[in-house]
């Protein structure tokens, strides 16, 4: 009985992509044909543990401030997920001058 219960709980981890580990970077730009990055880069992150505790500021404003950027040209987002809801981190990366 116990083996069946563990198997039933573990099955979704193998069926859903990225449940065990995912590290993905994606763009936030809508016009990729004319993207110029700029000379400076800034990052800002937010994290959560167990779905109970969350902290950080992953806003574009925080990323621009961290990079000393006054004119934003492009932005990316990066996601790191470990064991589903156990730990996750999302980062905003901005480029500009």
OpenMM code with the backbone's topology and positions (N, CA, C; nanometers):
from openmm import Vec3, app, unit

residues = "UNK UNK UNK UNK UNK UNK UNK UNK UNK UNK UNK UNK UNK UNK UNK UNK UNK UNK UNK UNK UNK UNK UNK UNK UNK UNK UNK UNK UNK UNK UNK UNK UNK UNK UNK UNK UNK UNK UNK UNK UNK UNK UNK UNK UNK UNK UNK UNK UNK UNK UNK UNK UNK UNK UNK UNK UNK UNK UNK UNK UNK UNK UNK UNK UNK UNK UNK UNK UNK UNK UNK UNK UNK UNK UNK UNK UNK UNK UNK UNK UNK UNK UNK UNK UNK UNK UNK UNK UNK UNK UNK UNK UNK UNK UNK UNK UNK".split()
positions = [
    Vec3(0.0821, -0.1200, 0.0000),
    Vec3(0.0000, 0.0000, 0.0000),
    Vec3(0.0860, 0.1258, 0.0000),
    Vec3(0.1899, 0.1223, 0.0803),
    Vec3(0.2760, 0.2399, 0.0898),
    Vec3(0.3510, 0.2660, -0.0418),
    Vec3(0.3928, 0.1579, -0.1085),
    Vec3(0.4615, 0.1722, -0.2372),
    Vec3(0.3693, 0.2331, -0.3413),
    Vec3(0.2446, 0.1916, -0.3400),
    Vec3(0.1481, 0.2470, -0.4360),
    Vec3(0.1265, 0.3958, -0.4134),
    Vec3(0.1180, 0.4346, -0.2891),
    Vec3(0.0977, 0.5757, -0.2569),
    Vec3(0.2168, 0.6591, -0.3017),
    Vec3(0.3379, 0.6122, -0.2748),
    Vec3(0.4576, 0.6839, -0.3180),
    Vec3(0.4668, 0.6900, -0.4695),
    Vec3(0.4308, 0.5819, -0.5355),
    Vec3(0.4316, 0.5805, -0.6822),
    Vec3(0.3307, 0.6797, -0.7383),
    Vec3(0.2142, 0.6851, -0.6781),
    Vec3(0.1101, 0.7779, -0.7244),
    Vec3(0.1519, 0.9224, -0.7029),
    Vec3(0.2237, 0.9492, -0.5954),
    Vec3(0.2705, 1.0853, -0.5700),
    Vec3(0.3884, 1.1230, -0.6592),
    Vec3(0.4736, 1.0266, -0.6935),
    Vec3(0.5919, 1.0535, -0.7738),
    Vec3(0.5611, 1.0601, -0.9227),
    Vec3(0.4534, 0.9970, -0.9668),
    Vec3(0.4202, 0.9920, -1.1089),
    Vec3(0.4090, 1.1299, -1.1735),
    Vec3(0.3413, 1.2269, -1.1133),
    Vec3(0.3341, 1.3600, -1.1767),
    Vec3(0.4711, 1.4257, -1.1960),
    Vec3(0.5674, 1.3949, -1.1108),
    Vec3(0.7010, 1.4529, -1.1261),
    Vec3(0.7669, 1.4093, -1.2554),
    Vec3(0.7354, 1.2900, -1.3010),
    Vec3(0.7950, 1.2398, -1.4234),
    Vec3(0.7136, 1.2748, -1.5470),
    Vec3(0.5870, 1.3049, -1.5283),
    Vec3(0.5010, 1.3378, -1.6410),
    Vec3(0.5023, 1.4861, -1.6754),
    Vec3(0.5256, 1.5708, -1.5795),
    Vec3(0.5253, 1.7147, -1.6031),
    Vec3(0.6681, 1.7627, -1.6273),
    Vec3(0.6940, 1.8225, -1.7419),
    Vec3(0.8309, 1.8685, -1.7704),
    Vec3(0.8730, 1.9811, -1.6772),
    Vec3(0.9956, 1.9730, -1.6297),
    Vec3(1.0499, 2.0775, -1.5450),
    Vec3(1.0098, 2.0688, -1.3993),
    Vec3(0.9458, 1.9618, -1.3577),
    Vec3(0.9045, 1.9504, -1.2176),
    Vec3(1.0232, 1.9287, -1.1242),
    Vec3(1.1207, 1.8524, -1.1681),
    Vec3(1.2365, 1.8264, -1.0838),
    Vec3(1.3357, 1.9416, -1.0889),
    Vec3(1.3629, 1.9892, -1.2100),
    Vec3(1.4586, 2.0984, -1.2263),
    Vec3(1.4303, 2.1684, -1.3577),
    Vec3(1.4299, 2.3000, -1.3544),
    Vec3(1.4146, 2.3795, -1.4765),
    Vec3(1.4961, 2.5074, -1.4612),
    Vec3(1.5669, 2.5421, -1.5655),
    Vec3(1.6419, 2.6671, -1.5692),
    Vec3(1.6209, 2.7243, -1.7088),
    Vec3(1.5339, 2.8250, -1.7185),
    Vec3(1.4880, 2.8765, -1.8461),
    Vec3(1.5115, 3.0263, -1.8526),
    Vec3(1.5575, 3.0725, -1.9680),
    Vec3(1.5739, 3.2163, -1.9918),
    Vec3(1.4888, 3.2535, -2.1123),
    Vec3(1.4099, 3.3589, -2.0989),
    Vec3(1.3220, 3.4007, -2.2066),
    Vec3(1.3265, 3.5529, -2.2214),
    Vec3(1.2916, 3.5996, -2.3370),
    Vec3(1.2960, 3.7431, -2.3649),
    Vec3(1.1633, 3.8098, -2.3291),
    Vec3(1.1692, 3.9397, -2.3069),
    Vec3(1.0486, 4.0186, -2.2815),
    Vec3(1.0248, 4.1218, -2.3924),
    Vec3(1.1070, 4.1197, -2.4931),
    Vec3(1.0977, 4.2161, -2.6025),
    Vec3(0.9912, 4.1714, -2.7025),
    Vec3(0.9210, 4.2657, -2.7613),
    Vec3(0.8196, 4.2311, -2.8608),
    Vec3(0.8675, 4.2544, -3.0031),
    Vec3(0.9719, 4.3332, -3.0217),
    Vec3(1.0231, 4.3630, -3.1555),
    Vec3(1.1701, 4.3198, -3.1626),
    Vec3(1.1934, 4.1931, -3.1908),
    Vec3(1.3292, 4.1403, -3.1877),
    Vec3(1.4122, 4.1795, -3.3100),
    Vec3(1.3489, 4.2309, -3.4144),
    Vec3(1.4230, 4.2704, -3.5345),
    Vec3(1.5103, 4.3935, -3.5108),
    Vec3(1.4726, 4.4773, -3.4177),
    Vec3(1.5434, 4.6031, -3.3980),
    Vec3(1.5940, 4.6178, -3.2550),
    Vec3(1.6344, 4.5090, -3.1942),
    Vec3(1.6806, 4.5138, -3.0561),
    Vec3(1.8265, 4.5532, -3.0497),
    Vec3(1.8555, 4.6585, -2.9749),
    Vec3(1.9930, 4.6948, -2.9429),
    Vec3(2.0042, 4.6879, -2.7911),
    Vec3(2.1052, 4.6184, -2.7435),
    Vec3(2.1123, 4.5901, -2.6014),
    Vec3(2.1590, 4.7077, -2.5178),
    Vec3(2.2598, 4.7798, -2.5603),
    Vec3(2.3146, 4.8879, -2.4800),
    Vec3(2.4427, 4.8452, -2.4116),
    Vec3(2.5060, 4.9394, -2.3437),
    Vec3(2.6371, 4.9154, -2.2836),
    Vec3(2.6295, 4.8573, -2.1423),
    Vec3(2.5151, 4.8699, -2.0756),
    Vec3(2.5050, 4.8276, -1.9353),
    Vec3(2.4031, 4.7153, -1.9187),
    Vec3(2.4236, 4.6363, -1.8139),
    Vec3(2.3324, 4.5276, -1.7796),
    Vec3(2.2998, 4.5351, -1.6311),
    Vec3(2.1748, 4.5108, -1.5968),
    Vec3(2.1337, 4.5080, -1.4566),
    Vec3(2.0445, 4.3879, -1.4300),
    Vec3(2.0536, 4.3334, -1.3096),
    Vec3(1.9723, 4.2175, -1.2711),
    Vec3(1.9044, 4.2411, -1.1370),
    Vec3(1.7856, 4.1837, -1.1235),
    Vec3(1.7137, 4.1859, -0.9959),
    Vec3(1.6395, 4.0535, -0.9826),
    Vec3(1.6383, 3.9968, -0.8611),
    Vec3(1.5810, 3.8634, -0.8414),
    Vec3(1.4827, 3.8590, -0.7245),
    Vec3(1.3943, 3.7626, -0.7320),
    Vec3(1.3041, 3.7284, -0.6218),
    Vec3(1.3066, 3.5771, -0.6071),
    Vec3(1.2879, 3.5291, -0.4848),
    Vec3(1.2970, 3.3865, -0.4574),
    Vec3(1.1818, 3.3429, -0.3678),
    Vec3(1.1548, 3.2114, -0.3688),
    Vec3(1.0546, 3.1556, -0.2783),
    Vec3(1.0991, 3.0161, -0.2379),
    Vec3(1.0599, 2.9777, -0.1173),
    Vec3(1.0912, 2.8456, -0.0634),
    Vec3(0.9618, 2.7834, -0.0109),
    Vec3(0.9349, 2.6619, -0.0548),
    Vec3(0.8202, 2.5824, -0.0097),
    Vec3(0.6848, 2.6487, -0.0348),
    Vec3(0.6807, 2.7499, -0.1169),
    Vec3(0.5554, 2.8194, -0.1397),
    Vec3(0.5076, 2.8972, -0.0185),
    Vec3(0.5908, 2.9040, 0.0849),
    Vec3(0.5523, 2.9719, 0.2087),
    Vec3(0.6253, 3.1036, 0.2292),
    Vec3(0.7506, 3.1085, 0.1867),
    Vec3(0.8344, 3.2258, 0.2092),
    Vec3(0.8809, 3.2813, 0.0755),
    Vec3(0.8651, 3.4092, 0.0563),
    Vec3(0.9089, 3.4736, -0.0670),
    Vec3(0.9729, 3.6071, -0.0323),
    Vec3(1.0766, 3.6432, -0.1069),
    Vec3(1.1451, 3.7688, -0.0839),
    Vec3(1.2126, 3.8149, -0.2125),
    Vec3(1.2421, 3.9423, -0.2184),
    Vec3(1.3142, 3.9987, -0.3313),
    Vec3(1.2294, 4.0915, -0.4145),
    Vec3(1.2939, 4.1588, -0.5062),
    Vec3(1.2298, 4.2524, -0.5977),
    Vec3(1.2847, 4.2246, -0.7367),
    Vec3(1.2062, 4.1617, -0.8219),
    Vec3(1.2492, 4.1263, -0.9568),
    Vec3(1.1914, 4.2220, -1.0608),
    Vec3(1.1639, 4.3438, -1.0218),
    Vec3(1.1047, 4.4400, -1.1145),
    Vec3(1.2097, 4.4955, -1.2100),
    Vec3(1.1633, 4.5486, -1.3223),
    Vec3(1.2556, 4.6103, -1.4178),
    Vec3(1.3194, 4.7352, -1.3570),
    Vec3(1.2470, 4.8057, -1.2726),
    Vec3(1.3026, 4.9240, -1.2085),
    Vec3(1.4190, 4.8862, -1.1170),
    Vec3(1.4044, 4.7802, -1.0391),
    Vec3(1.5124, 4.7359, -0.9510),
    Vec3(1.6329, 4.6897, -1.0320),
    Vec3(1.6087, 4.6189, -1.1420),
    Vec3(1.7191, 4.5729, -1.2270),
    Vec3(1.7919, 4.6912, -1.2899),
    Vec3(1.7165, 4.7909, -1.3352),
    Vec3(1.7787, 4.9094, -1.3943),
    Vec3(1.8599, 4.9864, -1.2915),
    Vec3(1.8081, 4.9986, -1.1717),
    Vec3(1.8812, 5.0666, -1.0644),
    Vec3(2.0098, 4.9923, -1.0312),
    Vec3(2.0015, 4.8585, -1.0218),
    Vec3(2.1206, 4.7783, -0.9917),
    Vec3(2.2281, 4.7894, -1.0988),
    Vec3(2.1875, 4.8125, -1.2237),
    Vec3(2.2840, 4.8246, -1.3322),
    Vec3(2.3203, 4.9682, -1.3665),
    Vec3(2.2620, 5.0649, -1.2971),
    Vec3(2.2892, 5.2051, -1.3273),
    Vec3(2.2357, 5.2463, -1.4634),
    Vec3(2.1229, 5.1910, -1.5025),
    Vec3(2.0642, 5.2146, -1.6345),
    Vec3(1.9520, 5.3172, -1.6232),
    Vec3(1.9545, 5.4173, -1.7104),
    Vec3(1.8478, 5.5176, -1.7141),
    Vec3(1.7580, 5.5009, -1.8366),
    Vec3(1.8082, 5.4395, -1.9428),
    Vec3(1.7302, 5.4148, -2.0640),
    Vec3(1.7295, 5.2652, -2.0926),
    Vec3(1.6130, 5.2012, -2.0801),
    Vec3(1.6013, 5.0581, -2.1047),
    Vec3(1.5843, 5.0298, -2.2536),
    Vec3(1.6606, 4.9324, -2.3034),
    Vec3(1.6483, 4.8922, -2.4430),
    Vec3(1.5878, 4.7534, -2.4590),
    Vec3(1.6149, 4.6643, -2.3644),
    Vec3(1.5721, 4.5254, -2.3772),
    Vec3(1.5648, 4.4630, -2.2385),
    Vec3(1.4812, 4.3604, -2.2244),
    Vec3(1.4715, 4.2895, -2.0962),
    Vec3(1.4526, 4.1402, -2.1207),
    Vec3(1.5109, 4.0600, -2.0340),
    Vec3(1.4956, 3.9144, -2.0343),
    Vec3(1.4477, 3.8715, -1.8970),
    Vec3(1.3913, 3.7512, -1.8900),
    Vec3(1.3567, 3.6905, -1.7620),
    Vec3(1.4211, 3.5531, -1.7551),
    Vec3(1.4636, 3.5170, -1.6348),
    Vec3(1.5256, 3.3875, -1.6129),
    Vec3(1.4555, 3.3197, -1.4953),
    Vec3(1.4196, 3.1938, -1.5132),
    Vec3(1.3504, 3.1173, -1.4092),
    Vec3(1.4338, 2.9967, -1.3701),
    Vec3(1.4454, 2.9726, -1.2408),
    Vec3(1.5103, 2.8548, -1.1873),
    Vec3(1.4127, 2.7884, -1.0917),
    Vec3(1.3777, 2.6630, -1.1193),
    Vec3(1.2831, 2.5894, -1.0354),
    Vec3(1.3483, 2.4574, -0.9961),
    Vec3(1.3472, 2.4280, -0.8661),
    Vec3(1.4018, 2.3033, -0.8149),
    Vec3(1.2921, 2.2295, -0.7392),
    Vec3(1.2632, 2.1089, -0.7818),
    Vec3(1.1618, 2.0237, -0.7197),
    Vec3(1.0263, 2.0928, -0.7069),
    Vec3(0.9800, 2.1471, -0.8169),
    Vec3(0.8488, 2.2099, -0.8197),
    Vec3(0.8412, 2.3332, -0.7328),
    Vec3(0.7727, 2.3241, -0.6218),
    Vec3(0.7533, 2.4410, -0.5353),
    Vec3(0.8558, 2.4490, -0.4212),
    Vec3(0.9509, 2.3574, -0.4144),
    Vec3(1.0488, 2.3581, -0.3052),
    Vec3(1.1314, 2.4868, -0.3086),
    Vec3(1.1865, 2.5191, -0.4247),
    Vec3(1.2651, 2.6427, -0.4381),
    Vec3(1.2486, 2.6956, -0.5790),
    Vec3(1.2287, 2.8244, -0.5910),
    Vec3(1.2279, 2.8874, -0.7229),
    Vec3(1.2839, 3.0286, -0.7124),
    Vec3(1.3410, 3.0700, -0.8217),
    Vec3(1.4017, 3.2031, -0.8299),
    Vec3(1.3707, 3.2591, -0.9675),
    Vec3(1.3247, 3.3812, -0.9739),
    Vec3(1.3026, 3.4468, -1.1018),
    Vec3(1.3820, 3.5755, -1.1028),
    Vec3(1.4468, 3.5981, -1.2154),
    Vec3(1.5376, 3.7109, -1.2312),
    Vec3(1.4973, 3.7911, -1.3531),
    Vec3(1.4971, 3.9220, -1.3401),
    Vec3(1.4770, 4.0116, -1.4524),
    Vec3(1.6126, 4.0706, -1.4900),
    Vec3(1.6464, 4.0609, -1.6163),
    Vec3(1.7731, 4.1133, -1.6673),
    Vec3(1.7411, 4.2226, -1.7673),
    Vec3(1.7949, 4.3408, -1.7455),
    Vec3(1.7687, 4.4529, -1.8366),
    Vec3(1.9000, 4.5001, -1.8990),
    Vec3(1.8868, 4.5542, -2.0181),
    Vec3(2.0000, 4.6066, -2.0947),
    Vec3(1.9681, 4.7490, -2.1363),
    Vec3(2.0665, 4.8338, -2.1337),
    Vec3(2.0431, 4.9720, -2.1740),
    Vec3(2.1654, 5.0599, -2.1524),
    Vec3(2.1383, 5.1880, -2.1459),
    Vec3(2.2442, 5.2880, -2.1293),
    Vec3(2.2152, 5.3777, -2.0095),
] * unit.nanometer
topology = app.Topology()
chain = topology.addChain("A")
for resn in residues:
    res = topology.addResidue(resn, chain)
    for name in ("N", "CA", "C"):
        topology.addAtom(name, app.Element.getBySymbol(name[0]), res)
